[in-house]
Structure formats: structure tokens, C-alpha cells
Amino acid sequence: MLSNEIVFNALADVREGRILLNRNQQADFIAAVEEVARVLLTAPQGTDAFEHGLWQRYERAPALAKLADAARPGQPSLVDELDAERVEDARVVRQLQARIHAGR
């Protein structure tokens, strides 16, 4: 699970100069900032908890993970960690679907 603390610490490290980004890493960082802005600006506005949960899990979290990865080059990838979690989510959903269909 992606921690906000990881994101904020990574951003602070870049801001304070503890992590220096080369030109390519800076471009990746700016692209990640743009992605976070896009995701936040297109967030669900209603009160549908399901829609918000899907947005949180499949749009917001990956954008923040990409930002953290861009701000901490050479560290283990949070995007890869989220991808592994999503594979597990899909496995659990398939098991639930199989149980539902078996109970019919």
C-alpha cells in the first residue's frame, strides 16, 4: 500500500537537494507531477463510494507512485509494487466470481 509519507519524503528530498535529478530524471519528474495534477483535477465529484474507491486505487495511487518513483531514482519501484497488488486483487476477484457462479 502506497504511503503518503513516502511521497512527501521523496518530494522533500528533491526540494532540499538531497536527491539530484539529471535532465532525463527531471523530465520524468515533471511528467509525473503533470499526471498527478491531471488525476486530481479529474477526480470523481459525486458521493459514490465505489467510484471514488476505484479512482483512488486505479488512478490516484498509481500517479502518486509514479511521482514518488521519479523523485527517488534507484529505489525500489512503488509502481511495480502497486502492479503486484493489482494482480493479487484480480486473483481475489476471480475467486469471488467463481464462488458466486458456483452458488447459482
Secondary structure, DSSP 8 states (H G I E B T S, - for coil): ---HHHHHHHHHHHHTTSS---HHHHHHHHHHHHHHHHHHHT---S--HHHHHHHIIIIIHHHHHHHHHHHSTTS--HHHHHHHHHHHHHHHHHHHHHHHHHT-
